[in-house]
Amino acid sequence: MINELDSVILTVDIPYLNLKKSDMGTVVMVHNNGEGYEVEFITLDGDTVGVTTLLPSQIRMIHRMEIANARPLELLAA
C-alpha cells in the first residue's frame, strides 16, 4: 500500500503540469484508503512543479534496483 510521504513514480504523462511517465513525486495525502493520492512533484533544486490528485493506476511504488534520472523541465506557454 502507498502511504503519505512515500516516493512514487508516474505511470502516465500529466501534460497540464508537463510531467512525464517515470517522473518521481511524493505522496502528501492519501484519499479514502488509497482510492486516490495527492502527489507533489518538485525540481531537484526544491521548486514545486505542482500538486495533483492521481488515481492508483497513475502511480506506482519504486521498485528495488531502480535509479533516478534527471531531465530538464520545459516551461509551459502562458
Secondary structure as GFF3:
##gff-version 3
##sequence-region A 1 78
A	DSSP	beta_strand	7	10	.	.	.	ID=ss1
A	DSSP	three_ten_helix	15	17	.	.	.	ID=ss2
A	DSSP	beta_strand	24	31	.	.	.	ID=ss3
A	DSSP	beta_strand	36	42	.	.	.	ID=ss4
A	DSSP	beta_strand	48	54	.	.	.	ID=ss5
A	DSSP	three_ten_helix	56	58	.	.	.	ID=ss6
A	DSSP	beta_strand	59	61	.	.	.	ID=ss7
###
